[in-house]
Amino acid sequence: MKMTLLNDPDHVKIKIKKDSWNFGKASDQMLKNKERIDIEKNENYILEELPLLPRSSNCYIYRVPQRLRQENEKAYAPQVVSIDPFHHGKQHLKSMEKEKQRYLKEFLEWTGAKLEDLLNLITEKEQQLRSCYAEEIEFDREEFVEMILVDATFIIEVLLRSQF
């Protein structure tokens, strides 16, 4: 399966292309077995790379382990848009930050939600949100809350626009 982010001035679309094979029943079974083996190998490989995490049992957002990134850094680094604090603020992604701000504005207009209410809601959940990450997030409260709001509304807008 390949996923491509298409960007034009009016829309952001995610196009998913599913690779398909037709090798017959015996080959299909071999492919399923091979996939299962590859998944098991990858699972073991990833588990070996993850640090012990004393922070929270709710922690579920991790960086890709360095050994995996070394194989193909470009495959694990955002090329167009950042949706997390790990890559937030990187120079080559700044043009999409303006687009995400525009999506936030349109989200507020469309829903009638008040910016202050959304910021307060996220601020109330800040510690819970921070505990979702496997490592310490170095942003101050204001920067973290704003990033979460902008990224969350961007994701919602992308999903809604792709459906309607």
FENKA-V402346 format. One line per field, one symbol per residue. ss: DSSP state (H for helix, E for strand, C for the rest). A space follows every 50 residues. Layout:
BEGIN
ss: ???
END
This chain:
BEGIN
ss: CEEEEEECCCCEEEEEECCCCCCCHHHHHHHHHHHHHHHHHHHHHHHHHC CCCCCCCCCCECCCCHHHHHHCHHHHCCCCCCCCCCCCCCHHHHHHHHHH HHHHHHHHHHHCCCHHHHHHHHHHCHHHHHCCECCCCCCCHHHHHHHHHH HHHHHHHHHHHHHC
END
